Amino acid sequence: MADVVMEEKAEAPGTRDVTDFILQDILAGILPPGTWLKQIDLERRYNCTRPEVRRALDRLAQKRLVEHVQNRGYHVYEPDGRRAREVSEIRVILETAIAGTIVQNATAENVSTLRKLAEHFDQMALNGTMLELYEANLAFHRQLLVLGGNLELVDLITEIRQRTSSAPVSQWRTRARIEQSGREHHLMIDAIGAGETERLKDLMRQHIRQN
């Protein structure tokens, strides 16, 4: 894992959360996987205080964007390609298994709720931060899975996702991929509204394997 000397100072955060500035630099490759994040360097780069940096790093660690190593500090999360592929296949098995139940349970109100969450994702893609977009994506997927009627399964899938970085570092490197994810959300809702279980399964497989 490498140390990166961050000499160029980023724009002062102002009212924005330092968390998003660090995230943007991770996405841009300025802070590549494995980079040790020295708090004093981050203070200087983002023109902020030590407590602000610590809160940002803790928040990013919760999202598995960075990893906290006891007595050593924080570094940018290093994705494991094999693990990511295997976790995706586990998700495909579990999530498509409840597709029929999702379609059966979904009321018009449920479909409306999903549509609003999908539209919120779209809005965050246009006007939100990457962290807000990430959280909007999680909210949509959790609501989708809740319709399967098994909250233990929802928690299990959530835990499985956290075994690899499920954040936009790996899934949203381009604007085109963000827009495609948004379209796929709406297509899944359309399939649910039309009662098309097999179509929903196909869309789930495509969405999970490409994210």
C-alpha positions in Angstrom: 0.0 0.0 0.0 1.4 3.4 -1.0 1.5 6.7 0.7 0.5 9.7 -1.5 1.8 13.1 -1.0 -1.1 15.5 -1.6 0.6 18.8 -2.3 -2.2 20.4 -4.3 -4.9 21.8 -2.1 -8.5 21.1 -2.9 -11.2 23.7 -2.9 -12.2 24.7 0.6 -15.2 22.7 1.6 -17.3 25.6 2.8 -20.7 24.1 3.6 -20.0 20.8 1.9 -19.0 17.7 3.9 -15.3 16.8 3.8 -16.5 13.2 3.3 -17.5 14.0 -0.3 -14.3 15.7 -1.1 -12.3 12.6 -0.1 -14.7 10.4 -2.0 -14.4 12.5 -5.2 -10.6 12.2 -5.0 -10.9 8.4 -4.6 -13.2 8.2 -7.6 -10.8 10.4 -9.6 -7.9 8.1 -8.8 -6.0 10.9 -6.9 -6.3 8.6 -3.9 -5.9 5.1 -5.5 -6.7 1.8 -3.7 -4.3 1.0 -0.9 -3.3 4.7 -0.3 -2.7 5.4 3.4 -4.7 8.5 4.4 -2.7 10.6 6.8 -4.9 12.9 8.7 -2.5 15.9 8.7 -2.3 15.7 4.9 -6.1 15.6 4.6 -6.4 18.6 6.9 -4.1 20.6 4.7 -5.6 19.4 1.4 -9.2 20.1 2.3 -8.5 23.1 4.6 -10.4 21.6 7.5 -10.0 20.5 11.1 -8.8 17.2 12.5 -12.2 16.3 14.0 -13.8 16.9 10.5 -11.3 14.6 8.9 -11.8 11.9 11.5 -15.6 12.0 11.1 -15.2 11.8 7.3 -12.9 8.8 7.6 -15.2 7.1 10.0 -18.1 7.6 7.7 -16.2 6.4 4.7 -15.1 3.3 6.7 -18.7 2.5 7.5 -19.4 2.6 3.7 -16.3 0.4 3.1 -14.7 3.0 1.0 -11.8 3.2 3.3 -10.5 0.6 5.9 -9.4 1.4 9.4 -6.4 -0.6 10.6 -5.9 -0.6 14.4 -2.8 1.3 15.4 -2.0 2.2 11.8 -4.7 4.4 10.5 -6.9 4.5 7.4 -6.3 3.5 3.8 -8.4 3.5 0.7 -10.2 0.2 0.3 -8.6 -2.4 -2.0 -11.2 -4.4 -3.8 -10.7 -8.1 -4.2 -11.8 -9.1 -7.7 -12.5 -12.7 -6.9 -14.5 -11.9 -3.8 -16.5 -9.3 -5.6 -17.5 -11.7 -8.4 -18.4 -14.4 -5.9 -20.5 -12.0 -3.8 -22.3 -10.9 -6.9 -23.2 -14.5 -7.8 -24.5 -15.0 -4.2 -26.6 -11.9 -4.5 -28.0 -13.2 -7.9 -29.0 -16.5 -6.3 -30.7 -14.9 -3.2 -32.3 -11.9 -4.9 -33.7 -13.7 -7.9 -35.1 -16.3 -5.6 -37.5 -13.8 -4.1 -38.4 -12.1 -7.4 -41.7 -13.9 -7.6 -42.6 -13.0 -4.0 -41.7 -9.3 -4.7 -44.1 -9.3 -7.7 -46.8 -11.1 -5.7 -46.6 -8.8 -2.7 -46.2 -5.5 -4.5 -49.2 -3.2 -4.2 -49.8 0.0 -6.3 -48.5 1.9 -3.3 -45.4 -0.2 -3.1 -44.7 0.4 -6.8 -45.2 4.2 -6.3 -42.7 4.1 -3.4 -40.1 2.3 -5.5 -40.7 4.8 -8.3 -40.1 7.8 -5.9 -36.9 6.1 -4.7 -35.7 5.5 -8.3 -36.5 9.2 -9.1 -34.5 10.3 -6.1 -31.6 8.3 -7.3 -31.9 10.1 -10.7 -32.0 13.5 -8.9 -28.9 12.7 -6.9 -27.2 11.7 -10.2 -27.8 15.2 -11.5 -27.5 17.3 -8.4 -26.3 15.3 -5.5 -22.9 14.2 -4.2 -21.5 10.8 -4.9 -22.2 9.8 -1.3 -25.8 10.9 -1.6 -26.1 8.9 -4.8 -24.7 5.9 -3.1 -27.1 6.1 -0.2 -30.0 6.7 -2.6 -29.0 3.5 -4.4 -29.0 1.5 -1.1 -32.4 2.9 -0.2 -33.9 1.7 -3.5 -32.5 -1.8 -3.2 -33.5 -2.2 0.4 -37.1 -1.2 -0.3 -37.1 -3.6 -3.3 -35.9 -6.5 -1.2 -38.3 -5.7 1.7 -41.1 -6.6 -0.7 -39.8 -10.2 -0.6 -41.3 -10.4 2.9 -38.2 -11.8 4.7 -36.4 -9.2 6.7 -33.7 -11.6 7.8 -32.9 -12.2 4.1 -32.7 -8.4 3.6 -30.2 -8.1 6.5 -28.3 -11.1 5.2 -27.9 -9.6 1.7 -26.9 -6.3 3.2 -24.2 -8.0 5.2 -23.0 -9.9 2.2 -22.7 -6.7 0.1 -20.5 -5.3 2.8 -17.9 -8.0 2.3 -16.7 -6.1 -0.7 -16.8 -2.4 -1.5 -20.3 -1.9 -2.9 -19.8 1.8 -3.1 -19.5 3.8 -6.4 -15.7 3.5 -6.4 -16.1 0.2 -8.3 -19.5 0.6 -9.9 -19.9 4.2 -11.1 -16.7 5.2 -12.8 -18.5 6.8 -15.7 -21.6 9.0 -16.1 -23.0 6.4 -18.6 -22.9 3.7 -15.9 -24.8 5.9 -13.5 -27.4 6.6 -16.1 -27.7 2.9 -17.0 -28.2 2.0 -13.3 -31.0 4.6 -13.1 -32.7 3.1 -16.2 -32.4 -0.4 -14.8 -34.1 0.7 -11.6 -37.1 1.9 -13.6 -37.2 -1.2 -15.8 -37.3 -3.4 -12.6 -40.3 -1.3 -11.3 -42.0 -1.7 -14.7 -41.6 -5.4 -14.5 -43.0 -5.5 -11.0 -46.0 -3.4 -12.0 -46.7 -5.6 -15.0 -46.4 -8.8 -12.9 -43.5 -10.1 -15.0 -41.4 -12.3 -12.7 -39.0 -13.7 -15.2 -38.4 -10.2 -16.6 -37.6 -9.0 -13.1 -35.2 -11.9 -12.6 -33.3 -11.1 -15.8 -33.1 -7.4 -14.9 -31.8 -8.2 -11.4 -29.1 -10.5 -12.8 -28.0 -7.8 -15.3 -28.0 -5.1 -12.6 -26.1 -7.0 -10.0 -23.4 -8.4 -12.4 -22.8 -5.0 -13.9 -22.6 -3.1 -10.6 
